[in-house]
Amino acid sequence: MLMMVLSLSWGQMAIPFSHVTDSLQAGMGLGTAGQVLPNEDAVIWHIRLPRTLVGFLTGAGLAAAGVALQGLFANPLVDPGIIGVSSGASVGAIAAIASGLTAVSLFALPLCALAGALLAVSLTVALAWRRGRIPVLTLLLAGVVVGMFLAATTALILTAVNESKMQEYLFWTIGGLDYRRWEHVFLALGPISVSIVILCLLARQLNILALGETEAKAVGLPVMRIRLLFLLLAATATAAAVSISGNIGFVGLVVPHMMRMLIGPDHRRLLPASVIAGGAFLLLCDTAGRVLLTGTEIRVGIMTAFVGTPYFLYLLHRQQRME
């Protein structure tokens, strides 16, 4: 809640905390606007609140997907992009831009990115399928191969588009929350929130699955169906997040590991804690990017990369020392 208030208050136009809370209470019918100026009210409700909600949903969805996949692969270095979601979303996005659909509808780019991401995951699963089983290592390798193929496909399409469309794609792929509207909130709210709720309800099964396939089968867990369900939920949450915000990296890697160090590996606590922390982390990065440089804005995808890269190197070094 604190990060949401900070996100609504800080920016190129500073709004006092009391004005933010008064405006929110008035909008929900719980009080009066008090000393809130009309332009402040407009900025809060039409610019910053949709952006803040999209940021929280994106961070929460990526963090939840990261927890699920790290438990599924039993590896803290796994990121949601490993199953081809980001590469598929990129192909969908550039296809929408190259075809001119983005000029027709606001929803064209996020919907095409969502479709591309889900198709990429379906292809990854199909390649990894072996006689009714999905070996974890094969799934990982299939995700890498699909990601490389889709990256080449994106590059091929980019060579055929003009400079303005190329700039539009590059602007999307950096990842950002600027110009987010209420339509983006409604587009992401359903798939991300439903995926998170189901993942939290299945946290006990994820605990069992993280112990290994043999142990999971010993207690009667339908490993194949549960693994497919976790992949579907993680892919849906990631695809919805990426489709509305672009490729924002490291949230699904950094946040779950940080929370695992703080509260332990029990997914019944780790999942909801990571959801809240992921949303707060992305809002923190977005708010910092808005206020660090006067007169300009550092996109949130750049901020998360600056934070995530050194932390990823720390995780890699730490894992090497433990081996």
Sine and cosine of phi, psi and omega as CSV:
sin_phi,cos_phi,sin_psi,cos_psi,sin_omega,cos_omega
0.00,0.00,-0.65,0.76,0.01,-1.00
-0.87,0.49,-0.71,0.71,-0.01,-1.00
-0.91,0.41,-0.53,0.85,0.03,-1.00
-0.93,0.37,-0.66,0.75,0.04,-1.00
-0.91,0.41,-0.66,0.75,0.04,-1.00
-0.89,0.46,-0.66,0.75,0.00,-1.00
-0.89,0.45,-0.60,0.80,0.01,-1.00
-0.97,0.24,-0.40,0.92,-0.08,-1.00
-1.00,-0.05,-0.69,0.73,-0.11,-0.99
-1.00,0.03,0.54,-0.84,0.02,-1.00
0.36,-0.93,-0.22,-0.97,0.03,-1.00
-0.88,0.47,-0.48,0.88,0.11,-0.99
-0.91,-0.41,0.95,-0.31,-0.03,-1.00
-0.98,0.22,0.72,-0.69,0.02,-1.00
-0.84,-0.54,0.80,-0.60,-0.01,-1.00
-0.84,0.54,0.55,-0.83,-0.01,-1.00
-0.83,0.56,-0.66,0.75,-0.04,-1.00
-0.89,0.45,-0.58,0.82,0.03,-1.00
-0.93,0.37,-0.61,0.79,0.03,-1.00
-0.89,0.46,-0.77,0.64,-0.02,-1.00
-0.91,0.42,-0.63,0.78,0.04,-1.00
-0.89,0.45,-0.67,0.74,-0.01,-1.00
-0.91,0.42,-0.67,0.74,0.01,-1.00
-0.91,0.41,-0.68,0.74,0.01,-1.00
-0.90,0.44,-0.65,0.76,0.02,-1.00
-0.91,0.41,-0.64,0.77,0.01,-1.00
-0.91,0.42,-0.50,0.87,0.02,-1.00
-1.00,-0.05,0.08,1.00,0.02,-1.00
0.96,0.27,0.41,0.91,-0.04,-1.00
-0.96,-0.28,0.08,1.00,0.00,-1.00
0.05,-1.00,-0.26,-0.97,0.01,-1.00
-0.95,-0.32,0.29,-0.96,-0.04,-1.00
-0.96,0.27,-0.27,0.96,0.05,-1.00
0.88,0.47,-0.84,-0.55,-0.06,-1.00
-1.00,-0.05,0.21,0.98,-0.06,-1.00
-0.93,0.37,0.79,-0.61,0.03,-1.00
-0.98,0.21,0.46,-0.89,-0.01,-1.00
-0.85,0.53,-0.65,0.76,0.00,-1.00
-0.93,0.36,-0.54,0.84,0.07,-1.00
-0.91,0.41,-0.68,0.73,0.01,-1.00
-0.89,0.46,-0.65,0.76,0.01,-1.00
-0.91,0.41,-0.68,0.73,0.01,-1.00
-0.89,0.46,-0.68,0.73,-0.03,-1.00
-0.90,0.44,-0.75,0.66,-0.17,-0.99
-1.00,0.07,-0.47,0.88,-0.11,-0.99
-0.95,-0.30,-0.26,0.97,-0.02,-1.00
-0.87,-0.50,-0.84,0.54,-0.17,-0.99
-0.99,0.12,-0.59,0.81,-0.03,-1.00
-0.92,0.40,-0.72,0.70,0.10,-1.00
-0.86,0.51,-0.65,0.76,0.02,-1.00
-0.89,0.46,-0.68,0.73,-0.02,-1.00
-0.91,0.42,-0.69,0.73,-0.01,-1.00
-0.92,0.39,-0.65,0.76,0.07,-1.00
-0.89,0.46,-0.66,0.75,0.02,-1.00
-0.89,0.46,-0.70,0.72,0.00,-1.00
-0.91,0.41,-0.70,0.71,0.02,-1.00
-0.87,0.48,-0.68,0.73,0.00,-1.00
-0.89,0.46,-0.75,0.66,0.01,-1.00
-0.89,0.45,-0.66,0.75,0.00,-1.00
-0.91,0.42,-0.69,0.72,-0.01,-1.00
-0.91,0.42,-0.69,0.72,0.01,-1.00
-0.91,0.41,-0.64,0.77,0.00,-1.00
-0.91,0.40,-0.69,0.72,0.02,-1.00
-0.89,0.46,-0.67,0.74,0.04,-1.00
-0.90,0.44,-0.63,0.78,0.03,-1.00
-0.89,0.46,-0.69,0.72,0.04,-1.00
-0.87,0.49,-0.73,0.68,-0.04,-1.00
-0.88,0.47,-0.70,0.71,-0.05,-1.00
-0.96,0.29,-0.58,0.82,0.06,-1.00
-0.91,0.41,-0.59,0.80,0.10,-1.00
-0.94,0.35,-0.63,0.78,-0.02,-1.00
-0.91,0.40,-0.68,0.74,-0.01,-1.00
-1.00,0.01,-0.11,0.99,-0.06,-1.00
0.80,0.60,0.69,0.72,-0.04,-1.00
-0.55,-0.84,0.87,-0.50,-0.04,-1.00
-0.96,0.28,-0.09,1.00,-0.02,-1.00
-0.99,-0.12,0.10,0.99,0.00,-1.00
-0.98,0.17,0.66,-0.75,-0.01,-1.00
-0.87,-0.49,0.50,-0.87,0.01,-1.00
-0.82,0.58,-0.44,0.90,0.01,-1.00
-0.94,0.33,-0.16,0.99,-0.10,-0.99
-0.93,0.37,-0.36,0.93,-0.02,-1.00
-0.99,-0.14,0.26,0.96,0.13,-0.99
1.00,-0.02,0.10,0.99,-0.07,-1.00
-0.89,0.46,-0.77,0.64,-0.07,-1.00
-0.90,0.44,-0.66,0.75,0.01,-1.00
-0.91,0.41,-0.64,0.77,0.04,-1.00
-0.91,0.41,-0.65,0.76,0.04,-1.00
-0.89,0.45,-0.60,0.80,0.02,-1.00
-0.90,0.44,-0.67,0.74,0.04,-1.00
-0.89,0.45,-0.69,0.72,0.03,-1.00
-0.88,0.47,-0.65,0.76,-0.01,-1.00
-0.91,0.41,-0.74,0.68,-0.03,-1.00
-0.93,0.36,-0.50,0.86,0.07,-1.00
-0.91,0.42,-0.67,0.74,0.03,-1.00
-0.91,0.42,-0.63,0.78,-0.01,-1.00
-0.94,0.34,-0.72,0.69,-0.06,-1.00
-0.91,0.42,-0.56,0.83,-0.03,-1.00
-0.99,0.14,-0.14,0.99,0.00,-1.00
0.99,0.11,0.15,0.99,-0.01,-1.00
-0.91,0.41,-0.48,0.87,-0.03,-1.00
-0.91,0.42,-0.40,0.92,0.04,-1.00
-0.99,0.15,-0.23,0.97,-0.04,-1.00
-1.00,-0.05,-0.66,0.75,-0.09,-1.00
-0.60,-0.80,0.60,-0.80,0.08,-1.00
-0.90,0.44,-0.50,0.86,-0.08,-1.00
-1.00,0.07,-0.13,0.99,-0.10,-0.99
-0.86,0.50,-0.77,0.64,-0.07,-1.00
-0.91,0.41,-0.79,0.62,0.01,-1.00
-0.89,0.46,-0.59,0.81,0.01,-1.00
-0.93,0.36,-0.65,0.76,0.05,-1.00
-0.92,0.39,-0.63,0.77,0.04,-1.00
-0.90,0.43,-0.65,0.76,0.04,-1.00
-0.89,0.46,-0.71,0.70,0.01,-1.00
-0.90,0.44,-0.68,0.73,0.02,-1.00
-0.89,0.46,-0.64,0.77,0.00,-1.00
-0.91,0.42,-0.71,0.71,-0.01,-1.00
-0.93,0.38,-0.59,0.81,0.06,-1.00
-0.92,0.40,-0.60,0.80,0.02,-1.00
-0.90,0.43,-0.67,0.75,0.03,-1.00
-0.91,0.41,-0.64,0.77,0.04,-1.00
-0.87,0.49,-0.65,0.76,0.03,-1.00
-0.92,0.40,-0.65,0.76,0.03,-1.00
-0.88,0.48,-0.72,0.70,0.00,-1.00
-0.90,0.43,-0.67,0.74,0.00,-1.00
-0.88,0.47,-0.64,0.77,0.02,-1.00
-0.94,0.35,-0.52,0.85,-0.05,-1.00
-1.00,0.09,-0.22,0.98,-0.07,-1.00
-0.91,0.41,0.81,-0.58,-0.01,-1.00
-0.71,-0.70,0.98,-0.19,0.07,-1.00
0.77,0.64,0.78,0.62,0.05,-1.00
0.98,0.18,0.15,0.99,0.01,-1.00
-0.78,-0.63,0.37,-0.93,0.10,-1.00
-0.81,-0.59,1.00,0.02,0.05,-1.00
-0.87,0.50,0.68,-0.73,-0.08,-1.00
-0.87,0.50,-0.71,0.71,-0.02,-1.00
-0.90,0.44,-0.65,0.76,0.03,-1.00
-0.90,0.43,-0.64,0.77,0.04,-1.00
-0.88,0.47,-0.67,0.74,0.01,-1.00
-0.89,0.46,-0.73,0.69,0.01,-1.00
-0.91,0.41,-0.63,0.77,0.04,-1.00
-0.89,0.46,-0.64,0.77,0.04,-1.00
-0.88,0.47,-0.63,0.77,0.03,-1.00
-0.91,0.42,-0.72,0.70,-0.02,-1.00
-0.90,0.45,-0.72,0.69,0.01,-1.00
-0.88,0.47,-0.66,0.75,0.03,-1.00
-0.87,0.49,-0.67,0.74,0.01,-1.00
-0.92,0.40,-0.67,0.75,0.00,-1.00
-0.90,0.44,-0.70,0.72,-0.02,-1.00
-0.94,0.34,-0.55,0.83,0.08,-1.00
-0.89,0.46,-0.64,0.76,0.05,-1.00
-0.92,0.40,-0.60,0.80,0.04,-1.00
-0.89,0.45,-0.68,0.73,0.05,-1.00
-0.87,0.49,-0.70,0.71,0.01,-1.00
-0.89,0.46,-0.62,0.79,0.02,-1.00
-0.89,0.45,-0.69,0.72,0.02,-1.00
-0.91,0.41,-0.60,0.80,-0.01,-1.00
-0.88,0.47,-0.53,0.85,0.00,-1.00
-0.93,0.36,-0.29,0.96,-0.06,-1.00
-0.98,-0.20,-0.09,1.00,-0.05,-1.00
-0.99,-0.16,0.33,-0.94,0.02,-1.00
-0.98,0.18,0.06,-1.00,-0.13,-0.99
-0.92,0.40,-0.61,0.80,-0.03,-1.00
-0.92,0.40,-0.65,0.76,0.03,-1.00
-0.94,0.35,-0.56,0.83,0.06,-1.00
-0.91,0.42,-0.66,0.75,0.04,-1.00
-0.90,0.43,-0.63,0.78,0.03,-1.00
-0.89,0.46,-0.66,0.75,0.03,-1.00
-0.92,0.39,-0.71,0.70,0.00,-1.00
-0.88,0.47,-0.61,0.80,0.04,-1.00
-0.89,0.45,-0.62,0.79,0.03,-1.00
-0.95,0.32,-0.68,0.73,-0.15,-0.99
-0.94,0.33,-0.36,0.93,0.06,-1.00
-0.90,0.44,-0.56,0.83,-0.03,-1.00
1.00,-0.03,0.85,-0.53,-0.02,-1.00
-0.26,-0.96,0.26,-0.96,-0.01,-1.00
-0.91,-0.42,0.06,1.00,-0.02,-1.00
-0.94,0.34,0.52,-0.86,0.00,-1.00
0.89,0.45,0.41,0.91,0.09,-1.00
-0.98,0.20,0.64,-0.77,-0.04,-1.00
-0.84,-0.54,0.08,-1.00,-0.01,-1.00
-0.88,0.47,-0.48,0.88,0.04,-1.00
-0.88,0.48,-0.60,0.80,0.03,-1.00
-0.93,0.37,-0.60,0.80,0.04,-1.00
-0.87,0.49,-0.76,0.65,-0.04,-1.00
-0.91,0.41,-0.55,0.84,-0.01,-1.00
-0.92,0.39,-0.60,0.80,-0.08,-1.00
-1.00,-0.03,-0.42,0.91,-0.15,-0.99
-0.85,0.52,-0.73,0.68,-0.07,-1.00
-0.89,0.46,-0.89,0.47,-0.07,-1.00
-0.89,0.46,-0.61,0.79,-0.03,-1.00
-0.95,0.31,-0.73,0.68,-0.05,-1.00
-0.92,0.40,-0.66,0.75,0.02,-1.00
-0.90,0.44,-0.69,0.72,0.02,-1.00
-0.88,0.48,-0.68,0.74,-0.02,-1.00
-0.91,0.41,-0.70,0.71,-0.01,-1.00
-0.87,0.50,-0.72,0.69,-0.02,-1.00
-0.91,0.41,-0.65,0.76,0.04,-1.00
-0.87,0.50,-0.68,0.73,0.02,-1.00
-0.91,0.42,-0.61,0.80,0.02,-1.00
-0.93,0.37,-0.44,0.90,-0.02,-1.00
-0.98,-0.18,0.31,0.95,-0.06,-1.00
-0.87,0.49,-0.61,0.79,0.00,-1.00
-0.89,0.46,-0.68,0.73,0.03,-1.00
-0.90,0.45,-0.57,0.82,0.04,-1.00
-0.92,0.39,-0.59,0.81,0.09,-1.00
-0.85,0.53,-0.70,0.71,-0.01,-1.00
-0.93,0.38,-0.69,0.73,-0.03,-1.00
-0.90,0.43,-0.55,0.84,0.00,-1.00
-0.92,0.40,-0.34,0.94,0.02,-1.00
-0.96,0.27,-0.34,0.94,-0.02,-1.00
0.78,-0.62,0.40,-0.92,-0.06,-1.00
-0.91,0.41,-0.64,0.77,-0.02,-1.00
-0.89,0.46,-0.73,0.68,0.00,-1.00
-0.90,0.43,-0.62,0.79,0.00,-1.00
-0.90,0.43,-0.67,0.74,0.03,-1.00
-0.92,0.39,-0.53,0.85,-0.02,-1.00
-0.90,0.43,-0.49,0.87,0.00,-1.00
-0.99,-0.11,0.14,0.99,0.08,-1.00
1.00,0.07,0.30,0.95,0.00,-1.00
-0.98,0.19,0.79,-0.62,0.07,-1.00
-0.95,0.30,1.00,0.06,-0.20,-0.98
-0.84,0.55,-0.73,0.69,-0.08,-1.00
-0.88,0.47,-0.75,0.66,-0.04,-1.00
-0.92,0.40,-0.66,0.75,0.00,-1.00
-0.91,0.41,-0.66,0.75,0.01,-1.00
-0.89,0.46,-0.69,0.72,0.04,-1.00
-0.89,0.45,-0.64,0.77,0.00,-1.00
-0.90,0.43,-0.69,0.72,0.03,-1.00
-0.90,0.44,-0.64,0.77,0.05,-1.00
-0.89,0.46,-0.68,0.73,0.00,-1.00
-0.89,0.45,-0.71,0.70,-0.02,-1.00
-0.92,0.40,-0.70,0.71,0.02,-1.00
-0.90,0.44,-0.65,0.76,0.01,-1.00
-0.92,0.40,-0.65,0.76,0.00,-1.00
-0.90,0.43,-0.72,0.69,0.00,-1.00
-0.89,0.46,-0.70,0.71,-0.01,-1.00
-0.92,0.40,-0.70,0.71,-0.03,-1.00
-0.88,0.47,-0.68,0.73,0.02,-1.00
-0.90,0.43,-0.65,0.76,-0.01,-1.00
-0.92,0.40,-0.73,0.68,-0.03,-1.00
-0.92,0.40,-0.56,0.83,-0.07,-1.00
-0.91,0.41,-0.52,0.86,-0.05,-1.00
-0.99,-0.16,-0.26,0.97,-0.09,-1.00
-0.82,-0.57,-0.07,1.00,-0.07,-1.00
0.99,0.12,-0.07,-1.00,-0.04,-1.00
-0.98,0.18,0.99,-0.14,0.05,-1.00
-0.96,-0.27,0.93,-0.37,-0.10,-1.00
-1.00,-0.05,0.21,-0.98,0.19,-0.98
0.97,0.25,-0.29,0.96,0.02,-1.00
-0.89,0.45,-0.72,0.69,0.00,-1.00
-0.94,0.34,-0.23,0.97,0.04,-1.00
-0.99,-0.11,-0.78,0.63,-0.15,-0.99
-0.96,0.29,-0.76,0.65,-0.13,-0.99
-0.89,0.45,-0.75,0.66,0.01,-1.00
-0.86,0.51,-0.62,0.78,-0.02,-1.00
-0.94,0.35,-0.64,0.77,0.05,-1.00
-0.88,0.48,-0.71,0.71,-0.02,-1.00
-0.94,0.34,-0.53,0.85,0.05,-1.00
-0.90,0.44,-0.61,0.80,0.04,-1.00
-0.93,0.37,-0.50,0.87,-0.06,-1.00
-1.00,0.10,-0.67,0.74,-0.14,-0.99
-0.87,-0.50,-0.05,1.00,0.06,-1.00
0.99,-0.16,0.07,-1.00,-0.13,-0.99
-1.00,0.03,-0.03,1.00,-0.02,-1.00
-0.91,0.41,0.91,-0.40,-0.08,-1.00
-0.93,0.37,-0.29,0.96,0.06,-1.00
-0.91,0.40,-0.47,0.88,0.10,-1.00
-0.98,-0.21,-0.56,0.83,-0.09,-1.00
-0.91,0.42,-0.65,0.76,-0.03,-1.00
-0.89,0.45,-0.82,0.57,0.00,-1.00
-0.90,0.43,-0.58,0.82,0.02,-1.00
-0.91,0.42,-0.64,0.77,0.00,-1.00
-0.94,0.35,-0.56,0.83,0.04,-1.00
-0.87,0.49,-0.75,0.66,0.00,-1.00
-0.92,0.39,-0.71,0.71,-0.03,-1.00
-0.92,0.40,-0.60,0.80,0.02,-1.00
-0.90,0.43,-0.70,0.72,0.06,-1.00
-0.89,0.46,-0.69,0.72,0.00,-1.00
-0.91,0.41,-0.64,0.77,-0.01,-1.00
-0.89,0.46,-0.70,0.72,-0.02,-1.00
-0.93,0.37,-0.61,0.79,0.07,-1.00
-0.90,0.43,-0.61,0.79,0.04,-1.00
-0.89,0.46,-0.72,0.69,0.01,-1.00
-0.90,0.44,-0.66,0.75,-0.01,-1.00
-0.92,0.40,-0.69,0.73,0.00,-1.00
-0.91,0.42,-0.68,0.74,0.03,-1.00
-0.88,0.47,-0.64,0.77,0.02,-1.00
-0.91,0.42,-0.42,0.91,0.00,-1.00
-0.99,0.14,-0.43,0.90,-0.14,-0.99
-0.93,-0.38,-0.19,0.98,-0.06,-1.00
-0.92,0.40,-0.66,0.75,-0.02,-1.00
-0.90,-0.43,0.81,-0.59,-0.01,-1.00
-0.95,0.32,0.77,-0.64,0.08,-1.00
1.00,0.08,-0.06,1.00,0.04,-1.00
-0.58,-0.82,0.09,-1.00,-0.09,-1.00
-0.70,-0.71,0.73,-0.68,0.11,-0.99
-1.00,-0.04,0.85,-0.52,-0.08,-1.00
-0.91,0.42,0.50,-0.86,-0.14,-0.99
-0.90,0.43,-0.50,0.87,0.06,-1.00
-0.89,0.46,-0.56,0.83,0.05,-1.00
-0.95,0.31,-0.67,0.75,-0.01,-1.00
-0.89,0.46,-0.70,0.72,-0.01,-1.00
-0.91,0.40,-0.55,0.84,0.04,-1.00
-0.92,0.39,-0.64,0.76,0.02,-1.00
-0.90,0.44,-0.58,0.82,0.03,-1.00
-0.99,0.17,-0.67,0.75,-0.14,-0.99
-0.97,0.25,-0.58,0.81,-0.06,-1.00
-0.86,0.50,-0.80,0.60,0.03,-1.00
-0.89,0.46,-0.56,0.83,0.01,-1.00
-0.94,0.35,-0.61,0.79,0.06,-1.00
-0.88,0.47,-0.67,0.75,0.03,-1.00
-0.90,0.44,-0.60,0.80,0.06,-1.00
-0.90,0.44,-0.70,0.72,0.02,-1.00
-0.88,0.48,-0.67,0.74,-0.01,-1.00
-0.90,0.44,-0.69,0.73,0.02,-1.00
-0.90,0.43,-0.66,0.75,-0.01,-1.00
-0.91,0.42,-0.65,0.76,0.00,-1.00
-0.93,0.36,-0.60,0.80,0.03,-1.00
-0.90,0.43,-0.59,0.81,0.01,-1.00
-0.94,0.34,-0.50,0.87,-0.03,-1.00
-0.98,0.19,-0.32,0.95,-0.05,-1.00
-0.98,0.18,0.00,0.00,0.00,0.00
